[in-house]
Amino acid sequence: MRPFWLLTAALFSIILMTDSCKNEPKTPVKPVASIAPSVAVTPNLQYTDVHCWIENGIFFVIGICENNGGEWQKIALKVTPTDKKGQDLAMTKDQSPIVALVSAAVPPKGRSSFFAGWPLETFRGSTPDSCRLEGASATVVPAGPILLVEQQSGVRMYNHKSGGDPAPSSEYAWQMSAILNNPLQQPAAHPRMELLLYGKDKRLWLSFLINPEDAALKQGIKLTEERSGPLAGQEKRLYSWFVTYEGLPQALQKHKIGRTEMLGFDAR
């Protein structure tokens, strides 16, 4: 079974990183096909919470991108890894530096996350240390519903010491919930949420897609919802789920989750 956080990348269709038996990295970044068939615009983007690190022989990049353009856009980013001296690193020919945002339709001033990883043998000449980001492409798409996430909450779950001692011994999971609100009249056919996990070091370590239509995911994180199907105009819906530390990035396992954030969108 793939670790929880690696399954995240597979759900995004951005990276496929482990073999279910050998747990060895494969092609982690899926090249983005042509996403600008008609109306392409110059990306006007801002990046926040960008974080690069190496774990288990993989160079990871994660962050949040804000669309500062005036239209709804489908956006792809170019990631240029750099070494400790700030020098750009070339990739092998079978790898792509292009990464799509989780949401395929980002409204003006809207945000969506990105999360990708590459095996270290991908890079020529040196070991990656950081990266530069730039908009690879942006395509105008029709406007859609804007989904808001409200009343986010998280409860830490603890293992208890044996012998009847009620004192908690270790934090092993979070029980989370949030309300997804569609405030306008336009229905959202495929409501989704992006779960962002920050460590107590205040760094972003995981971006995870919550897809209520994925039966395997619902079972894996014990996702429950008040109702299923499209989110009607002006409807609010409560979701809850369970996240264990097993398989999360090593920094979250060691220092634990400090805070969480949710982003809502309608999948296209």
TIMARMI-457444 format. One line per 8 residues: their letters; for each residue x, z negated, y of C-alpha. Coordinates in steps of 0.25 Angstrom, whole numbers, plus 5000, padded with zeros to 4 digits. Layout:
N
A	X,Z,Y ~ ...
END
This chain:
268
MRPFWLLT	5000,5000,5000 ~ 5005,5004,5014 ~ 5008,4992,5023 ~ 4997,4990,5034 ~ 5005,4995,5046 ~ 5011,5007,5039 ~ 4996,5011,5035 ~ 4994,5011,5050
AALFSIIL	5003,5023,5052 ~ 4996,5031,5041 ~ 4983,5028,5047 ~ 4987,5034,5060 ~ 4992,5046,5053 ~ 5005,5045,5061 ~ 5015,5039,5051 ~ 5015,5038,5036
MTDSCKNE	5026,5029,5032 ~ 5025,5023,5019 ~ 5023,5027,5004 ~ 5013,5018,4998 ~ 5023,5015,4986 ~ 5037,5016,4992 ~ 5034,5011,5006 ~ 5044,5021,5011
PKTPVKPV	5043,5029,5024 ~ 5038,5043,5024 ~ 5035,5052,5036 ~ 5030,5042,5046 ~ 5026,5051,5058 ~ 5016,5062,5055 ~ 5018,5073,5065 ~ 5006,5076,5074
ASIAPSVA	5000,5089,5073 ~ 4997,5098,5085 ~ 4987,5089,5093 ~ 4986,5098,5105 ~ 4978,5110,5102 ~ 4971,5112,5115 ~ 4972,5103,5127 ~ 4986,5096,5128
VTPNLQYT	4990,5087,5139 ~ 5003,5080,5144 ~ 5003,5066,5138 ~ 5002,5055,5148 ~ 5005,5043,5140 ~ 5009,5028,5141 ~ 5015,5020,5129 ~ 5014,5005,5127
DVHCWIEN	5019,4995,5116 ~ 5029,5006,5110 ~ 5037,5000,5099 ~ 5048,5005,5090 ~ 5054,4998,5078 ~ 5060,5001,5064 ~ 5054,4995,5052 ~ 5056,4998,5037
GIFFVIGI	5065,5011,5041 ~ 5054,5016,5050 ~ 5055,5018,5065 ~ 5041,5014,5071 ~ 5035,5017,5085 ~ 5022,5011,5090 ~ 5015,5011,5103 ~ 5003,5014,5111
CENNGGEW	5000,5026,5120 ~ 4991,5027,5132 ~ 4985,5040,5136 ~ 4987,5041,5151 ~ 4981,5055,5152 ~ 4967,5058,5157 ~ 4962,5064,5144 ~ 4959,5059,5130
QKIALKVT	4971,5063,5122 ~ 4977,5065,5108 ~ 4991,5060,5110 ~ 5004,5061,5101 ~ 5017,5055,5105 ~ 5032,5059,5103 ~ 5041,5048,5098 ~ 5055,5050,5101
PTDKKGQD	5063,5039,5094 ~ 5076,5034,5101 ~ 5088,5026,5096 ~ 5094,5013,5102 ~ 5101,5022,5113 ~ 5088,5029,5117 ~ 5092,5042,5111 ~ 5081,5050,5104
LAMTKDQS	5081,5052,5089 ~ 5078,5064,5082 ~ 5069,5064,5070 ~ 5069,5072,5057 ~ 5062,5085,5057 ~ 5051,5080,5047 ~ 5047,5069,5057 ~ 5038,5070,5070
PIVALVSA	5040,5061,5082 ~ 5025,5064,5086 ~ 5015,5052,5084 ~ 5000,5053,5087 ~ 4993,5041,5094 ~ 4983,5034,5084 ~ 4971,5039,5093 ~ 4969,5054,5094
AVPPKGRS	4961,5053,5107 ~ 4967,5043,5117 ~ 4958,5042,5130 ~ 4965,5041,5144 ~ 4971,5027,5146 ~ 4969,5025,5131 ~ 4979,5021,5121 ~ 4983,5023,5106
SFFAGWPL	4994,5019,5098 ~ 5005,5026,5090 ~ 5013,5021,5078 ~ 5024,5029,5070 ~ 5036,5028,5062 ~ 5047,5036,5056 ~ 5058,5033,5045 ~ 5072,5030,5051
ETFRGSTP	5077,5042,5044 ~ 5068,5051,5053 ~ 5078,5048,5065 ~ 5091,5055,5066 ~ 5104,5049,5072 ~ 5100,5035,5074 ~ 5089,5024,5072 ~ 5077,5024,5081
DSCRLEGA	5076,5012,5091 ~ 5065,5016,5101 ~ 5057,5029,5105 ~ 5052,5037,5116 ~ 5037,5042,5117 ~ 5031,5054,5124 ~ 5018,5061,5122 ~ 5019,5072,5112
SATVVPAG	5006,5078,5115 ~ 4992,5075,5120 ~ 4979,5082,5118 ~ 4966,5080,5126 ~ 4955,5076,5117 ~ 4940,5074,5120 ~ 4936,5060,5125 ~ 4930,5050,5115
PILLVEQQ	4926,5036,5114 ~ 4935,5025,5120 ~ 4935,5013,5110 ~ 4938,4999,5115 ~ 4943,4988,5106 ~ 4937,4974,5110 ~ 4938,4960,5105 ~ 4951,4961,5097
SGVRMYNH	4954,4949,5089 ~ 4964,4945,5079 ~ 4966,4932,5070 ~ 4979,4929,5063 ~ 4977,4926,5049 ~ 4987,4916,5042 ~ 4991,4912,5028 ~ 4990,4897,5026
KSGGDPAP	5000,4888,5019 ~ 4997,4883,5005 ~ 4993,4869,5001 ~ 4981,4869,5011 ~ 4989,4868,5023 ~ 4981,4875,5034 ~ 4992,4879,5043 ~ 4994,4894,5043
SSEYAWQM	5007,4899,5038 ~ 5008,4914,5041 ~ 5000,4924,5048 ~ 4997,4936,5039 ~ 4986,4944,5046 ~ 4977,4946,5057 ~ 4962,4948,5057 ~ 4958,4957,5068
SAILNNPL	4945,4962,5075 ~ 4941,4971,5086 ~ 4928,4977,5092 ~ 4929,4992,5095 ~ 4920,4996,5106 ~ 4915,5010,5110 ~ 4910,5008,5124 ~ 4905,5022,5127
QQPAAHPR	4894,5030,5121 ~ 4903,5040,5113 ~ 4904,5036,5099 ~ 4917,5034,5092 ~ 4917,5041,5078 ~ 4930,5035,5073 ~ 4933,5022,5079 ~ 4947,5017,5077
MELLLYGK	4956,5006,5082 ~ 4971,5005,5084 ~ 4976,4991,5080 ~ 4989,4987,5087 ~ 4997,4975,5082 ~ 5008,4969,5091 ~ 5018,4958,5087 ~ 5020,4945,5093
DKRLWLSF	5032,4952,5099 ~ 5022,4960,5107 ~ 5026,4973,5101 ~ 5016,4983,5095 ~ 5019,4985,5080 ~ 5007,4991,5074 ~ 4996,5001,5077 ~ 4986,5002,5067
LINPEDAA	4974,5011,5066 ~ 4961,5005,5062 ~ 4952,5015,5056 ~ 4938,5010,5052 ~ 4936,5023,5044 ~ 4948,5020,5034 ~ 4942,5013,5022 ~ 4956,5009,5017
LKQGIKLT	4960,5003,5031 ~ 4947,4995,5032 ~ 4951,4989,5018 ~ 4965,4987,5022 ~ 4963,4979,5035 ~ 4949,4974,5031 ~ 4943,4981,5043 ~ 4929,4978,5045
EERSGPLA	4919,4984,5056 ~ 4905,4981,5060 ~ 4901,4996,5058 ~ 4908,5008,5053 ~ 4908,5022,5058 ~ 4908,5028,5073 ~ 4908,5018,5084 ~ 4895,5021,5093
GQEKRLYS	4896,5022,5108 ~ 4896,5008,5114 ~ 4897,5002,5100 ~ 4907,4990,5097 ~ 4912,4987,5083 ~ 4920,4976,5077 ~ 4931,4978,5068 ~ 4940,4968,5061
WFVTYEGL	4952,4970,5052 ~ 4964,4962,5045 ~ 4979,4965,5047 ~ 4989,4958,5038 ~ 5004,4957,5041 ~ 5008,4963,5028 ~ 5014,4977,5031 ~ 5014,4975,5046
PQALQKHK	5027,4978,5054 ~ 5038,4968,5051 ~ 5037,4963,5066 ~ 5022,4959,5064 ~ 5025,4953,5051 ~ 5036,4944,5057 ~ 5030,4941,5071 ~ 5015,4943,5068
IGRTEMLG	5005,4951,5077 ~ 5005,4946,5091 ~ 4993,4954,5096 ~ 4984,4966,5093 ~ 4977,4977,5101 ~ 4967,4988,5097 ~ 4964,5002,5102 ~ 4951,5009,5099
FDAR	4949,5024,5098 ~ 4940,5034,5091 ~ 4947,5043,5081 ~ 4947,5058,5083
END
